[in-house]
Amino acid sequence: MKISMMFLMLAILFASCMKEDIASADMQVRANASSYKVGDTVVFRFEGAPDNIVFYSGENGHNYALKDRLYADNDLQVDFKTLVQWGVIYDNLKLLVSSNFSGIYTKEEVDKATWTDISDKAVFSIGQDNTPSGIVSLKSYLSPVDTGSIYLAFRYTDFQKPQQNRWVIRSFNAVKVSPEGVQTNVATISNAGWNAVSFLNDSKVWTISATQLLMYGGVAADTDNDDWVITKGFKVKESIADKGIALKNISSHLREYKYVYKTPGVYKAVFETSSNWYSGSKEGYAEVTINIQP
């Protein structure tokens, strides 16, 4: 009977210990001051001992609220530089955009797509080399479907002019701009995925290189010409989720963390915590508002 009672007491004690040994992700964070200047060292001090800590500074690309965002209302902004030579200069180079082009670079597929002429939004050369187009926003031309792609094209036409123009696209840049204003370059002249499609006169087509796009034109306009050069598709609304910095795992100890902000602003610094024990797992969250002065 005494042995049975002893085992019963041990079982109760063990059960009590197991009940207390549950995962805890609780942590409090405080900073060493209420405001700082750019370049100051912010010291975050921790109370609590979660197994894992991930830090989001609140800066662009490290915003906790955007850590799961896969799509965003982004803009695509393009700019380029051009040169036109030879003959009577007129508006025979056009900039077009499509959100329903199939991505198959044939005359039939290009003709099937809907293309919007947005040439009036850019500046083209009238003889001066490296004429800047200015920044052209494509946001209003994006497909409402998150996974849709947008394509840009330069279209060269020449119909029985005394001398066909020579056009050169000297540079091209495409930049994705997030709703927060973060800019990400997605293409340049060398990697925009250009493909030439000829509608008329296969003997005079776009020449594509890593440094420029060239429509040579010709001395005599004995044949009409209609030639396109089209980019790859850009999935503008796709967004890269913001990332945090892993500060601690179960094998390490951490009582404070030092960080330097390099740009003025008010930031929400977030510490995402978690613990995983045999009795269960828990997740936590702690935040501190950081004011950075110039």
C-alpha positions in Angstrom: 0.0 0.0 0.0 2.8 2.4 0.9 4.5 1.7 -2.5 1.2 2.4 -4.3 0.8 5.7 -2.5 4.4 6.6 -3.4 3.9 6.0 -7.1 0.6 7.9 -7.0 2.3 10.9 -5.4 5.2 10.8 -8.0 2.6 10.6 -10.8 0.8 13.7 -9.4 4.1 15.6 -9.0 5.2 14.6 -12.6 1.9 15.7 -14.0 2.2 19.0 -12.2 5.6 19.6 -13.6 4.4 18.8 -17.1 1.6 21.2 -16.7 4.0 24.0 -15.8 6.5 23.1 -18.6 4.6 24.7 -21.5 6.1 26.7 -24.3 6.4 30.4 -23.7 7.1 33.0 -26.4 6.4 36.0 -24.2 9.0 38.8 -24.4 9.0 42.4 -23.5 11.2 44.9 -25.4 12.4 48.3 -24.5 14.8 50.7 -26.2 17.5 52.7 -24.4 16.0 56.1 -25.5 12.8 57.6 -26.9 14.4 59.3 -29.9 17.6 59.1 -31.8 19.6 60.7 -34.6 20.6 59.1 -37.8 23.6 56.9 -37.1 22.9 56.5 -33.4 23.0 52.9 -32.0 19.6 51.8 -30.8 19.8 49.2 -28.1 16.8 46.9 -27.7 16.7 45.1 -24.3 14.7 41.9 -23.8 12.8 40.5 -20.9 11.8 36.9 -21.5 13.4 33.9 -23.1 11.6 32.6 -26.3 13.4 30.0 -28.3 13.4 32.1 -31.5 13.5 35.8 -32.3 13.1 37.4 -35.7 13.6 41.2 -36.0 11.8 43.5 -38.4 13.3 47.0 -38.4 10.2 48.7 -40.0 12.4 50.0 -42.9 11.5 49.4 -46.5 11.9 45.7 -47.2 11.7 44.9 -43.5 8.2 45.7 -42.6 6.4 43.1 -40.4 3.0 44.1 -41.8 4.2 43.2 -45.3 5.9 39.9 -44.5 3.2 37.8 -46.1 2.3 40.1 -49.1 2.6 38.3 -52.4 0.8 40.9 -54.6 0.7 44.7 -54.4 -0.7 47.7 -56.3 2.7 48.3 -57.9 3.5 50.6 -60.8 5.9 50.0 -63.7 7.9 53.0 -64.8 10.0 53.0 -68.0 12.4 55.4 -69.5 14.7 55.2 -72.6 16.9 57.3 -74.8 16.7 57.6 -78.6 18.4 58.9 -81.7 16.8 59.4 -85.2 18.8 60.1 -88.4 18.3 60.4 -92.1 15.5 61.6 -94.3 12.5 63.7 -93.2 12.0 63.1 -89.5 8.5 62.3 -88.5 6.7 60.3 -85.9 7.3 56.8 -87.3 8.5 55.3 -84.1 5.7 54.4 -81.6 5.7 53.1 -78.0 2.9 50.6 -77.3 1.7 48.5 -74.4 -0.4 45.4 -74.0 -1.7 43.4 -71.1 -3.2 40.6 -73.2 -0.4 39.7 -75.5 0.2 35.9 -75.4 4.0 36.1 -75.3 4.3 34.2 -78.6 6.3 36.5 -80.8 4.7 35.9 -84.2 2.9 38.3 -86.5 -0.4 36.5 -85.9 -0.2 36.7 -82.1 1.0 40.3 -82.0 -1.9 41.2 -84.3 -4.4 39.3 -82.1 -3.4 41.3 -79.0 -4.7 44.7 -77.9 -2.0 47.3 -78.1 -2.4 50.8 -76.7 -0.3 53.6 -78.3 1.3 55.6 -75.4 3.8 57.5 -77.6 2.4 60.8 -76.5 3.6 60.1 -72.9 7.3 60.0 -74.0 9.7 62.3 -75.7 11.4 61.0 -78.9 14.5 62.2 -80.7 14.1 64.7 -83.5 17.8 64.5 -84.4 19.6 64.8 -81.1 21.4 61.8 -79.8 20.5 60.3 -76.4 17.2 62.2 -76.2 15.6 61.2 -72.8 12.0 60.0 -73.0 11.2 61.1 -69.4 9.5 58.6 -67.0 6.4 56.8 -68.4 4.1 55.3 -65.8 2.2 52.2 -66.9 0.1 51.7 -63.8 -3.2 52.6 -65.6 -2.5 50.0 -68.3 -1.9 47.0 -66.0 -4.2 44.0 -66.1 -6.6 43.7 -63.1 -5.5 40.1 -62.8 -2.7 39.9 -60.2 -0.8 37.3 -62.2 -1.1 39.0 -65.5 1.9 40.3 -67.5 2.4 43.6 -69.4 4.5 43.9 -72.5 6.0 47.0 -74.2 6.8 47.4 -77.9 8.5 49.8 -80.2 6.9 49.9 -83.6 8.7 51.3 -86.6 6.7 52.1 -89.8 7.8 53.7 -93.0 5.5 54.0 -96.0 7.1 55.2 -99.2 9.1 58.1 -97.8 12.0 59.5 -99.9 14.4 58.1 -97.4 13.7 55.8 -94.5 14.7 57.0 -91.0 17.4 55.2 -88.9 16.2 54.8 -85.3 18.4 53.8 -82.3 17.1 53.0 -78.8 20.2 53.8 -76.8 19.0 52.7 -73.4 16.0 51.3 -71.7 15.0 50.9 -68.0 12.0 49.4 -66.4 11.5 49.9 -62.7 8.8 48.4 -60.4 7.6 50.9 -57.8 5.8 49.6 -54.7 2.9 51.5 -53.0 5.5 52.5 -50.4 7.7 54.0 -53.1 10.4 51.3 -53.1 12.0 51.0 -56.5 13.3 47.8 -58.0 14.9 47.7 -61.4 13.4 44.8 -63.4 15.0 45.3 -66.9 17.6 47.2 -68.8 18.4 47.4 -72.5 20.4 44.2 -72.2 17.9 41.9 -70.4 14.5 43.1 -71.3 13.9 40.0 -73.4 13.5 41.7 -76.8 12.1 39.9 -79.7 11.7 41.3 -83.2 8.5 40.7 -85.2 8.3 41.8 -88.9 5.0 42.7 -90.5 6.4 44.1 -93.7 9.8 44.0 -95.4 11.8 41.2 -93.8 15.0 42.6 -95.3 14.9 45.5 -92.9 14.3 44.5 -89.3 15.3 45.4 -85.8 18.8 44.6 -84.8 19.0 43.6 -81.1 22.2 43.8 -79.1 23.2 44.1 -75.4 23.7 47.8 -75.8 21.0 49.1 -78.2 18.1 48.4 -80.5 18.7 49.5 -84.1 16.3 50.0 -87.1 18.7 50.8 -89.9 16.2 52.2 -92.4 17.6 52.7 -95.8 18.7 55.0 -98.6 15.7 54.3 -100.8 12.2 53.7 -99.6 11.3 51.2 -102.3 9.3 49.0 -99.9 6.9 49.8 -97.1 8.1 48.7 -93.7 6.4 47.8 -90.4 8.5 46.2 -87.7 8.1 45.6 -84.0 10.5 44.9 -81.2 8.8 43.6 -78.0 9.9 43.1 -74.4 9.4 40.0 -72.3 6.3 40.1 -70.0 6.5 41.9 -66.7 4.5 40.6 -63.8 4.2 44.0 -62.2 1.8 43.2 -59.3 3.9 40.3 -58.0 5.6 41.4 -54.7 8.5 40.1 -52.7 7.5 39.6 -49.1 9.4 41.8 -46.6 12.0 39.9 -44.6 13.2 39.9 -41.0 16.6 39.1 -39.5 16.8 36.0 -37.4 18.5 37.0 -34.1 18.2 33.9 -32.0 17.3 30.2 -32.0 16.9 27.7 -29.3 20.6 27.1 -29.0 21.6 30.7 -28.2 21.0 33.3 -25.5 20.2 37.0 -26.3 19.5 39.8 -23.8 19.9 42.8 -26.1 20.2 43.7 -29.8 21.9 46.8 -31.3 20.8 48.4 -34.6 21.5 51.5 -36.5 18.9 53.4 -38.6 20.4 55.4 -41.5 17.3 57.3 -42.6 15.1 59.7 -40.6 11.6 58.5 -39.9 9.3 56.9 -37.4 9.7 53.1 -37.5 7.7 50.3 -35.9 10.4 47.8 -34.8 8.8 44.3 -34.4 10.2 41.2 -32.7 8.5 38.0 -33.8 9.0 35.3 -31.2 8.3 31.6 -31.0 8.9 28.6 -28.8 8.5 24.9 -29.5 8.4 22.4 -26.6 7.2 18.8 -26.2 4.1 20.2 -24.5 3.2 22.5 -27.4 4.3 25.6 -29.3 3.6 29.3 -28.9 4.1 32.4 -30.9 4.6 36.0 -29.7 5.0 39.5 -30.9 6.6 42.6 -29.4 7.0 46.1 -30.9 8.7 49.4 -30.2 8.2 52.7 -32.0 11.5 54.2 -32.9 11.8 57.9 -33.8 14.9 58.8 -35.9 15.7 62.5 -36.3 18.0 63.9 -39.1 
